[in-house]
Amino acid sequence: MLLSLLQVNIEEKVKNAPEDSGYQIGVLIGSYLPLIVLIIFAYLLYLYNRNRNKEQ
């Protein structure tokens, strides 16, 4: 469900974008950044819980 909320039609945004290549790069970064942040957060939670369980 969360992935469906994160999906953005990048092709449509780039198609309707001005002819500036910086805008296209910004659209790509803005589209993938939330996914990357979620992956990093999940990995950090995994490491935290793994280390906590080793101590017990």
Contacts in CASP RR format, 6 or more apart in sequence:
PFRMAT RR
TARGET T0000
AUTHOR 0000-0000-0000
METHOD contacts of the structure
MODEL  1
MLLSLLQVNIEEKVKNAPEDSGYQIGVLIGSYLPLIVLIIFAYLLYLYNR
NRNKEQ
2 38 0 8 1.000
6 34 0 8 1.000
6 35 0 8 1.000
8 31 0 8 1.000
10 27 0 8 1.000
10 28 0 8 1.000
10 31 0 8 1.000
13 27 0 8 1.000
14 24 0 8 1.000
14 27 0 8 1.000
17 23 0 8 1.000
17 24 0 8 1.000
17 27 0 8 1.000
END
